[in-house]
Amino acid sequence: MRRPLKLHPNSVCAVVAGVEVEIARPAGGSLLLSYAVTGTIGDLLLPPVVAPARADELWRHTCFEAFVMEAAGEGYYEFNFATSTQWAAYRFDRYRSGMHPATEIEPPQIVGRSIPERYTLRATLSLPDRQRDRTWRVGLAAVLEERNGNKSYWALAHPPGAADFHHAEGFALELASGY
């Protein structure tokens, strides 16, 4: 299924026309995400590709994100995917609390592709066995940094106030196994 991300009302972005995410959960704990950014891609600051590795604070620059929680729970995962192919996975006990590196997450496969008017990043990952057959609530987001330093915040849904991808209103998509 394909979903558009919305620009946060307090964000300004002169170089991006839109952001969409195609998401699929073909079996159990597998999650396939394909982010597509259209606009003047040369004006975005895209960290260069390096060896894939776990890294912190990827959200400080251009980064694509996914948040996954059980439909009936408070705990959730945060995943960050950088254009560099670096990635991060964290587990939270509840809203912005009890953050731990999610060491049970295997490294995702990340592939980026850029042409003058479109950038795509595809990430494939698996969640732990205990998550495989449960319905998930999902939040999808992106932080886009322009070469001039301006950052814009994109998500399926934004709560009132400052951009907050962890807020419950951002988990705007329900995804059953096998979809």
C-alpha positions, 0 to 999 in steps of 0.5 A: 500500500502506498501512503503520502507523507504530510509536511509538518505545518511549521516546516518549510521545504522549497525543494521537495514536491512530495514524499510517499512511502510504499509499505508491505508486510508480506509475512510475519515479522517482515517489513518492506518500506520504499520511500520516494522523494520527488523534487529538486534532489540535488538541493537535498543534503544526502549523506554519502553511502558508507558501509552499512552499520548501526549508528545513532542520531541519524535523525539529525540529517536526512533520514527516513523513519518507521515506528511500529507498535502492537495494536494493543500495546504501549511499547514500540520500535523506532527504525532510522534509515539513512541515505548512507545505508547506516541504520538504527533500531530502538525499543521504547517501553512507552511514549519517549520512555525506556529507550534501549537499543533494539539489539534483537533486530537484524541489520536491515537491507537498505538500497538508495537510488537518486536521479535529478527529480526523485530519490528512493530508499528501500529498506527491508527488515524483520521484527522479533518472533514475538511480533510476527502474528500481531497487528501493528500500528505504524508511523512513517516519517522523514527528516529532509535536510536541504543543502542550505541547512533547512530541515523539514519534517514529514509524517503520515499524521502530525499531532498539534505543536512541534513535530513529534514522530513518537506521538500516538497520533503519528501511528496512523496506519494499522497493518495486519500480518500478510498485507 
